[in-house]
Amino acid sequence: MYFSPALPPRPLRIVIPGGSGQAGTVLARYFQQFGHHVTVITRGPYTAPWRTFYWDGQEFGVWTETLEGADVCINLAGRSVNCRYTETNRQEIFDSRIRTTRLLGRVIAGLADPPKVWLNASTATIYRHALDRPMDEKTGELGGHEWLTTRRRVPDNWNFSIRVAKAWEEEFFEAQTPRTRKIVLRSAIIMSPSPGSAFAKLLNLVRFSLGGSQGNGRQFVSWIHETDFARAVDFLIAREDLEGVINLASPNPLPNRDFMAALREAWGMPNGIPIPSLLLELGALFLRTETELVLKSRRVLPSRLLHAGFEFNFPEWPEAAEDLVNQWRHRDD
């Protein structure tokens, strides 16, 4: 049973390429508070309680020295998918993931003392649009062939995300790093009260009475509280017997209509105007984003984490939503 991130005999050296975004900040803050030495490698160095180091994500450089003798590499590099999938943006989304992963593989393979474990980001959207049953690491069906399995065509933009995820994981596993344990993190949406996060955007809908169901409301939402996201990564680092693909998601995905109802209740909003798919498409066009983020049914289970003994602090969405709302209300205190 896993209770807490008890410090090892010595603090770990943890390097997080592409760690300046929401997920990286959650992890850097978490590991820093427990006394570990955190380095974030980023295209745009910024002021932080942890060390930051510049890279361009394309070439070898002085930044490679941060990985020599490091205990952990957590690669989160990749352009945000919160944009319109134009040809230019598609290429940037693809290249920013594949090239940085390939570069890290080459660097780690050539180190005299490489990281003991390399965790590489992926996404739970790699699974197919799933209304009928949940998807876990063993029995889950990867997306891209929905017409064959469900007789339903899905938007090409959804298949683009799946193609990127598959290529990303293939690049990671092709890296020849025999002295480094490797884990793919198929993460659901990380729920954090930080400004600009997915949770913040959903909460804004609720606050302005627009927090009804989105689309038909039947699509499943897979999510994970930021605390459990960080704890799960910590757990995977500590468990030397675990490698390969791991789903990072609450064990209780739920339909969008129930997800939004729980968020409204946590905020104290009695009702919310539902947003049909057509209006979502128009809104996404105006906001320069894609409706896949809310309309695709993600019904993901973290079976390997559960079987390994990991216990979630927030396994149910109503309790997680209440905690996140409380943090939001007191974030400036």
VOPAGU-2260 file (C-alpha; in pm, 1 decimal, decimal comma):
REM VOPAGU-2260
SITE   aa  ch    i         X         Y         Z
SITE  MET   A    0       0,0       0,0       0,0
SITE  TYR   A    1     128,1     347,9     -91,0
SITE  PHE   A    2      81,7     621,9     164,1
SITE  SER   A    3     322,1     911,0     106,5
SITE  PRO   A    4     632,2    1022,3     -79,4
SITE  ALA   A    5     874,0     926,6     198,3
SITE  LEU   A    6    1212,6    1067,4     112,5
SITE  PRO   A    7    1471,2     813,2       0,4
SITE  PRO   A    8    1815,2     806,0     169,4
SITE  ARG   A    9    1914,7    1089,5     -61,6
SITE  PRO   A   10    1707,6    1344,1    -259,5
SITE  LEU   A   11    1643,1    1246,4    -619,3
SITE  ARG   A   12    1768,1    1443,4    -916,8
SITE  ILE   A   13    1460,7    1489,9   -1135,7
SITE  VAL   A   14    1481,0    1648,1   -1480,9
SITE  ILE   A   15    1160,3    1756,4   -1656,6
SITE  PRO   A   16    1204,0    1848,5   -2025,6
SITE  GLY   A   17     911,5    2060,7   -2142,2
SITE  GLY   A   18     808,8    2113,5   -1781,1
SITE  SER   A   19     703,2    2478,4   -1791,6
SITE  GLY   A   20     334,8    2404,5   -1855,3
SITE  GLN   A   21      59,8    2299,8   -1617,4
SITE  ALA   A   22     159,0    1933,5   -1577,5
SITE  GLY   A   23     526,5    2018,7   -1536,1
SITE  THR   A   24     451,2    2285,3   -1277,7
SITE  VAL   A   25     235,7    2042,2   -1080,0
SITE  LEU   A   26     518,2    1786,5   -1075,5
SITE  ALA   A   27     800,2    2034,1   -1011,0
SITE  ARG   A   28     613,6    2188,5    -718,4
SITE  TYR   A   29     527,1    1847,5    -576,6
SITE  PHE   A   30     880,6    1705,0    -589,0
SITE  GLN   A   31    1043,0    2030,6    -480,4
SITE  GLN   A   32     837,6    2045,5    -161,2
SITE  PHE   A   33     968,2    1702,4     -59,4
SITE  GLY   A   34    1330,0    1802,7     -94,6
SITE  HIS   A   35    1414,4    1660,5    -436,7
SITE  HIS   A   36    1638,6    1847,6    -681,6
SITE  VAL   A   37    1420,1    1952,2    -974,9
SITE  THR   A   38    1541,7    2089,6   -1307,8
SITE  VAL   A   39    1293,9    2203,0   -1573,4
SITE  ILE   A   40    1429,7    2218,0   -1927,9
SITE  THR   A   41    1236,8    2473,0   -2129,9
SITE  ARG   A   42    1246,0    2687,1   -2442,2
SITE  GLY   A   43    1165,4    2990,4   -2228,8
SITE  PRO   A   44    1345,2    2998,0   -1890,7
SITE  TYR   A   45    1140,4    3159,5   -1616,0
SITE  THR   A   46    1173,5    3244,8   -1248,8
SITE  ALA   A   47    1082,1    2946,5   -1030,2
SITE  PRO   A   48    1174,5    2784,3    -698,0
SITE  TRP   A   49    1343,9    2508,3    -897,0
SITE  ARG   A   50    1627,9    2520,5   -1147,1
SITE  THR   A   51    1544,9    2596,3   -1510,4
SITE  PHE   A   52    1763,4    2529,9   -1812,7
SITE  TYR   A   53    1726,1    2634,4   -2176,1
SITE  TRP   A   54    1700,4    2401,0   -2474,8
SITE  ASP   A   55    1564,6    2439,1   -2826,4
SITE  GLY   A   56    1417,8    2089,0   -2829,0
SITE  GLN   A   57    1603,8    2004,7   -3148,7
SITE  GLU   A   58    1977,9    1991,6   -3089,9
SITE  PHE   A   59    2229,8    1860,2   -2838,6
SITE  GLY   A   60    2353,7    2130,2   -2604,5
SITE  VAL   A   61    2475,9    2211,7   -2257,4
SITE  TRP   A   62    2134,0    2106,8   -2127,4
SITE  THR   A   63    2230,4    1741,1   -2179,1
SITE  GLU   A   64    2456,9    1770,0   -1875,2
SITE  THR   A   65    2148,7    1789,3   -1652,5
SITE  LEU   A   66    2062,8    1429,2   -1746,3
SITE  GLU   A   67    2407,1    1285,4   -1667,7
SITE  GLY   A   68    2369,9    1110,3   -1332,6
SITE  ALA   A   69    2005,2    1211,3   -1295,7
SITE  ASP   A   70    1768,1     968,6   -1127,0
SITE  VAL   A   71    1455,1    1055,1   -1324,0
SITE  CYS   A   72    1365,3    1208,5   -1660,5
SITE  ILE   A   73    1000,8    1308,4   -1709,8
SITE  ASN   A   74     947,8    1427,8   -2066,8
SITE  LEU   A   75     643,0    1650,1   -2111,0
SITE  ALA   A   76     761,0    1840,0   -2419,9
SITE  GLY   A   77     498,9    1912,9   -2681,3
SITE  ARG   A   78     305,4    2203,5   -2829,4
SITE  SER   A   79     -34,5    2261,1   -2670,2
SITE  VAL   A   80    -325,3    2091,3   -2848,7
SITE  ASN   A   81    -559,5    2370,5   -2737,6
SITE  CYS   A   82    -567,1    2525,9   -3084,4
SITE  ARG   A   83    -729,8    2485,0   -3424,2
SITE  TYR   A   84    -586,4    2189,9   -3610,7
SITE  THR   A   85    -461,6    2382,8   -3912,1
SITE  GLU   A   86    -191,8    2221,9   -4124,4
SITE  THR   A   87      72,7    2439,4   -3960,3
SITE  ASN   A   88     -47,8    2362,1   -3608,1
SITE  ARG   A   89     -76,5    1991,3   -3685,2
SITE  GLN   A   90     283,6    1979,1   -3800,2
SITE  GLU   A   91     401,3    2169,4   -3492,0
SITE  ILE   A   92     203,2    1943,4   -3259,1
SITE  PHE   A   93     348,9    1634,6   -3424,7
SITE  ASP   A   94     708,7    1754,3   -3454,5
SITE  SER   A   95     725,8    1898,3   -3103,4
SITE  ARG   A   96     651,9    1554,6   -2958,5
SITE  ILE   A   97     833,6    1320,9   -3194,6
SITE  ARG   A   98    1153,7    1521,3   -3236,9
SITE  THR   A   99    1202,6    1594,5   -2867,6
SITE  THR   A  100    1140,9    1231,8   -2772,8
SITE  ARG   A  101    1384,5    1114,5   -3040,8
SITE  LEU   A  102    1641,9    1368,1   -2920,1
SITE  LEU   A  103    1608,9    1258,1   -2557,9
SITE  GLY   A  104    1644,7     895,1   -2661,6
SITE  ARG   A  105    1971,9     969,0   -2836,1
SITE  VAL   A  106    2102,2    1173,3   -2544,9
SITE  ILE   A  107    2011,3     914,7   -2280,6
SITE  ALA   A  108    2158,6     632,8   -2490,0
SITE  GLY   A  109    2492,9     811,9   -2498,7
SITE  LEU   A  110    2524,0     902,8   -2131,3
SITE  ALA   A  111    2780,1     734,1   -1908,1
SITE  ASP   A  112    2534,3     745,4   -1618,6
SITE  PRO   A  113    2182,1     773,7   -1764,5
SITE  PRO   A  114    1861,2     829,9   -1564,3
SITE  LYS   A  115    1733,4     521,1   -1384,2
SITE  VAL   A  116    1383,4     580,0   -1519,7
SITE  TRP   A  117    1242,7     777,8   -1812,0
SITE  LEU   A  118     873,6     864,9   -1803,4
SITE  ASN   A  119     732,3    1003,9   -2126,9
SITE  ALA   A  120     402,2    1184,3   -2164,6
SITE  SER   A  121     128,7    1043,6   -2384,0
SITE  THR   A  122    -247,3    1085,7   -2373,0
SITE  ALA   A  123    -557,9     886,1   -2287,4
SITE  THR   A  124    -709,7    1009,9   -2612,4
SITE  ILE   A  125    -513,5     733,1   -2785,9
SITE  TYR   A  126    -809,0     503,4   -2708,2
SITE  ARG   A  127   -1112,3     498,0   -2932,3
SITE  HIS   A  128   -1429,6     696,0   -2876,4
SITE  ALA   A  129   -1577,9     471,6   -2606,1
SITE  LEU   A  130   -1938,5     479,2   -2489,2
SITE  ASP   A  131   -1991,0     104,9   -2463,4
SITE  ARG   A  132   -1716,1      -3,5   -2223,8
SITE  PRO   A  133   -1409,7     121,5   -2036,6
SITE  MET   A  134   -1057,2     105,4   -2176,3
SITE  ASP   A  135    -756,8      -9,6   -1975,3
SITE  GLU   A  136    -398,2     -92,9   -2066,6
SITE  LYS   A  137    -467,7    -459,6   -2141,4
SITE  THR   A  138    -809,0    -463,5   -2307,3
SITE  GLY   A  139    -839,1    -108,0   -2435,1
SITE  GLU   A  140    -877,1     -54,9   -2809,1
SITE  LEU   A  141    -664,9     214,9   -2966,0
SITE  GLY   A  142    -852,6     461,5   -3181,1
SITE  GLY   A  143    -833,3     519,4   -3552,6
SITE  HIS   A  144   -1056,6     231,6   -3664,3
SITE  GLU   A  145   -1391,7     334,1   -3516,0
SITE  TRP   A  146   -1574,1     262,4   -3840,4
SITE  LEU   A  147   -1473,3    -104,3   -3815,7
SITE  THR   A  148   -1571,5    -147,0   -3448,3
SITE  THR   A  149   -1871,1      83,6   -3401,5
SITE  ARG   A  150   -1992,8     150,8   -3757,9
SITE  ARG   A  151   -1965,5     518,9   -3674,4
SITE  ARG   A  152   -1736,5     764,0   -3844,1
SITE  VAL   A  153   -1554,0    1011,0   -3623,7
SITE  PRO   A  154   -1412,8    1350,0   -3720,7
SITE  ASP   A  155   -1072,5    1344,4   -3888,0
SITE  ASN   A  156    -939,3    1579,5   -3619,6
SITE  TRP   A  157    -999,9    1307,3   -3360,0
SITE  ASN   A  158    -801,5    1061,3   -3567,0
SITE  PHE   A  159    -521,0    1315,3   -3596,8
SITE  SER   A  160    -480,1    1319,0   -3217,6
SITE  ILE   A  161    -469,9     940,2   -3214,0
SITE  ARG   A  162    -209,0     928,2   -3492,0
SITE  VAL   A  163      10,0    1171,0   -3299,0
SITE  ALA   A  164     -21,5     967,0   -2978,5
SITE  LYS   A  165      66,4     642,2   -3154,9
SITE  ALA   A  166     370,7     791,0   -3328,0
SITE  TRP   A  167     480,3     950,6   -3001,4
SITE  GLU   A  168     473,2     620,6   -2813,3
SITE  GLU   A  169     641,7     433,8   -3099,7
SITE  GLU   A  170     927,3     684,5   -3101,4
SITE  PHE   A  171     966,6     645,7   -2726,1
SITE  PHE   A  172     977,8     267,1   -2727,1
SITE  GLU   A  173    1215,6     257,5   -3025,0
SITE  ALA   A  174    1480,3     446,5   -2826,9
SITE  GLN   A  175    1766,6     210,5   -2737,1
SITE  THR   A  176    1815,3     282,0   -2366,2
SITE  PRO   A  177    1871,8     -59,4   -2202,9
SITE  ARG   A  178    1997,2      86,7   -1874,1
SITE  THR   A  179    1688,5     303,7   -1826,8
SITE  ARG   A  180    1343,1     179,7   -1725,8
SITE  LYS   A  181    1076,9     335,4   -1949,2
SITE  ILE   A  182     714,4     426,5   -1876,0
SITE  VAL   A  183     452,1     586,6   -2101,2
SITE  LEU   A  184     205,4     808,9   -1914,4
SITE  ARG   A  185    -133,4     791,9   -2086,2
SITE  SER   A  186    -282,6    1074,9   -1887,8
SITE  ALA   A  187    -641,7    1187,4   -1875,5
SITE  ILE   A  188    -723,2    1557,6   -1834,5
SITE  ILE   A  189    -539,2    1687,3   -1528,0
SITE  MET   A  190    -775,9    1885,8   -1310,4
SITE  SER   A  191    -596,6    2178,0   -1148,0
SITE  PRO   A  192    -730,9    2508,2   -1011,8
SITE  SER   A  193    -450,5    2704,0   -1176,1
SITE  PRO   A  194    -549,6    2989,2   -1412,7
SITE  GLY   A  195    -590,3    2882,5   -1774,2
SITE  SER   A  196    -631,8    2513,9   -1690,7
SITE  ALA   A  197    -905,8    2288,8   -1828,9
SITE  PHE   A  198   -1074,6    2299,0   -1488,4
SITE  ALA   A  199   -1064,4    2679,7   -1481,8
SITE  LYS   A  200   -1232,6    2696,8   -1821,8
SITE  LEU   A  201   -1504,6    2451,5   -1721,2
SITE  LEU   A  202   -1561,5    2637,5   -1395,9
SITE  ASN   A  203   -1600,5    2964,4   -1585,7
SITE  LEU   A  204   -1882,6    2806,1   -1784,3
SITE  VAL   A  205   -2052,7    2707,6   -1459,0
SITE  ARG   A  206   -2004,9    3051,4   -1303,6
SITE  PHE   A  207   -2177,1    3218,2   -1599,9
SITE  SER   A  208   -2469,0    2968,9   -1606,2
SITE  LEU   A  209   -2332,0    2787,6   -1912,8
SITE  GLY   A  210   -2235,9    2474,2   -1723,1
SITE  GLY   A  211   -2494,0    2238,1   -1864,0
SITE  SER   A  212   -2409,9    1923,7   -2056,9
SITE  GLN   A  213   -2200,0    1961,4   -2370,0
SITE  GLY   A  214   -2325,0    1795,7   -2683,8
SITE  ASN   A  215   -2566,0    1515,8   -2589,6
SITE  GLY   A  216   -2392,2    1476,1   -2252,1
SITE  ARG   A  217   -2348,1    1100,2   -2291,5
SITE  GLN   A  218   -1976,4    1109,8   -2371,9
SITE  PHE   A  219   -1754,1     995,3   -2085,4
SITE  VAL   A  220   -1503,5    1225,0   -1918,6
SITE  SER   A  221   -1177,7    1076,8   -1792,6
SITE  TRP   A  222    -997,6    1301,0   -1548,1
SITE  ILE   A  223    -740,3    1300,7   -1268,7
SITE  HIS   A  224    -695,9    1540,2    -977,1
SITE  GLU   A  225    -357,1    1715,1    -986,5
SITE  THR   A  226    -266,0    1568,1    -647,0
SITE  ASP   A  227    -323,2    1213,2    -768,6
SITE  PHE   A  228    -139,0    1286,6   -1092,4
SITE  ALA   A  229     173,7    1386,1    -898,4
SITE  ARG   A  230     135,0    1102,4    -645,7
SITE  ALA   A  231      94,5     848,0    -926,3
SITE  VAL   A  232     412,9     967,5   -1099,4
SITE  ASP   A  233     595,1     946,6    -764,1
SITE  PHE   A  234     457,4     594,6    -715,9
SITE  LEU   A  235     579,3     484,3   -1058,8
SITE  ILE   A  236     926,6     621,0    -992,5
SITE  ALA   A  237     947,6     426,2    -667,3
SITE  ARG   A  238     812,3      99,3    -811,4
SITE  GLU   A  239    1106,3     -43,6   -1002,2
SITE  ASP   A  240     895,2    -340,0   -1117,4
SITE  LEU   A  241     663,5    -123,5   -1326,6
SITE  GLU   A  242     733,0     -22,8   -1686,2
SITE  GLY   A  243     554,8      12,4   -2018,6
SITE  VAL   A  244     215,1     176,4   -2064,6
SITE  ILE   A  245      35,7     319,0   -1760,9
SITE  ASN   A  246    -301,1     496,4   -1761,3
SITE  LEU   A  247    -314,1     800,1   -1532,9
SITE  ALA   A  248    -684,2     859,1   -1472,6
SITE  SER   A  249    -936,7     839,5   -1195,6
SITE  PRO   A  250   -1091,3     490,9   -1169,2
SITE  ASN   A  251   -1434,7     650,8   -1208,4
SITE  PRO   A  252   -1491,4     825,1   -1543,3
SITE  LEU   A  253   -1846,6     955,0   -1578,1
SITE  PRO   A  254   -2079,8    1092,8   -1845,7
SITE  ASN   A  255   -2040,5    1458,7   -1928,9
SITE  ARG   A  256   -2388,2    1545,9   -1800,5
SITE  ASP   A  257   -2304,3    1400,2   -1456,8
SITE  PHE   A  258   -1957,3    1554,3   -1462,6
SITE  MET   A  259   -2097,7    1903,4   -1520,3
SITE  ALA   A  260   -2378,9    1851,9   -1267,9
SITE  ALA   A  261   -2125,0    1768,3    -996,6
SITE  LEU   A  262   -1919,9    2075,0   -1085,2
SITE  ARG   A  263   -2230,3    2295,3   -1066,0
SITE  GLU   A  264   -2313,9    2150,8    -725,8
SITE  ALA   A  265   -1961,1    2209,8    -599,3
SITE  TRP   A  266   -1981,9    2574,1    -704,3
SITE  GLY   A  267   -2339,6    2618,0    -579,2
SITE  MET   A  268   -2495,7    2687,6    -918,2
SITE  PRO   A  269   -2841,2    2525,8    -937,2
SITE  ASN   A  270   -2858,2    2500,4   -1314,9
SITE  GLY   A  271   -2663,4    2548,3   -1633,4
SITE  ILE   A  272   -2756,1    2602,9   -1994,6
SITE  PRO   A  273   -2665,1    2299,1   -2207,4
SITE  ILE   A  274   -2451,4    2363,1   -2514,6
SITE  PRO   A  275   -2544,4    2157,2   -2821,1
SITE  SER   A  276   -2276,0    2029,4   -3055,0
SITE  LEU   A  277   -2341,5    2292,1   -3323,7
SITE  LEU   A  278   -2287,8    2577,5   -3077,9
SITE  LEU   A  279   -1977,5    2404,1   -2946,7
SITE  GLU   A  280   -1839,2    2394,7   -3300,4
SITE  LEU   A  281   -1907,0    2765,9   -3343,1
SITE  GLY   A  282   -1759,3    2845,1   -3002,5
SITE  ALA   A  283   -1449,9    2636,0   -3073,0
SITE  LEU   A  284   -1400,6    2822,9   -3400,1
SITE  PHE   A  285   -1424,1    3156,1   -3216,9
SITE  LEU   A  286   -1191,2    3041,9   -2935,3
SITE  ARG   A  287    -943,8    2884,7   -3179,3
SITE  THR   A  288    -969,9    2535,7   -3030,9
SITE  GLU   A  289   -1127,5    2196,8   -3116,4
SITE  THR   A  290   -1446,4    2029,0   -2991,4
SITE  GLU   A  291   -1265,2    1695,2   -2960,1
SITE  LEU   A  292   -1153,9    1809,9   -2615,3
SITE  VAL   A  293   -1512,8    1789,3   -2487,0
SITE  LEU   A  294   -1706,7    1570,9   -2731,9
SITE  LYS   A  295   -1487,0    1263,5   -2763,4
SITE  SER   A  296   -1587,4     994,0   -2512,7
SITE  ARG   A  297   -1285,9     901,6   -2301,2
SITE  ARG   A  298   -1366,3     610,6   -2070,3
SITE  VAL   A  299   -1026,7     513,3   -1933,5
SITE  LEU   A  300    -939,4     295,1   -1633,8
SITE  PRO   A  301    -603,1     291,0   -1449,6
SITE  SER   A  302    -595,8     -85,7   -1404,9
SITE  ARG   A  303    -219,5    -123,1   -1373,2
SITE  LEU   A  304    -197,4     144,4   -1103,8
SITE  LEU   A  305    -480,6     -13,4    -907,2
SITE  HIS   A  306    -336,8    -364,9    -935,9
SITE  ALA   A  307      -1,1    -233,2    -815,1
SITE  GLY   A  308    -166,0    -101,5    -498,4
SITE  PHE   A  309    -195,2     270,2    -572,4
SITE  GLU   A  310    -478,3     438,6    -381,5
SITE  PHE   A  311    -632,8     757,7    -512,3
SITE  ASN   A  312    -694,2    1049,6    -280,0
SITE  PHE   A  313    -971,4    1163,2    -512,7
SITE  PRO   A  314   -1126,5     862,9    -688,5
SITE  GLU   A  315   -1471,4    1025,4    -728,4
SITE  TRP   A  316   -1542,5    1344,1    -921,2
SITE  PRO   A  317   -1787,3    1512,9    -678,0
SITE  GLU   A  318   -1526,6    1513,1    -398,7
SITE  ALA   A  319   -1250,6    1616,5    -639,4
SITE  ALA   A  320   -1465,5    1898,9    -776,8
SITE  GLU   A  321   -1542,0    2024,3    -427,0
SITE  ASP   A  322   -1171,5    2028,1    -337,2
SITE  LEU   A  323   -1075,1    2207,8    -657,9
SITE  VAL   A  324   -1351,3    2465,7    -614,6
SITE  ASN   A  325   -1234,4    2533,4    -259,2
SITE  GLN   A  326    -879,6    2582,5    -385,1
SITE  TRP   A  327   -1009,2    2814,8    -656,3
SITE  ARG   A  328   -1202,0    3026,1    -406,3
SITE  HIS   A  329    -897,9    3059,0    -177,9
SITE  ARG   A  330    -621,7    3077,9    -437,3
SITE  ASP   A  331    -547,8    3444,8    -359,2
SITE  ASP   A  332    -563,0    3413,9      21,2
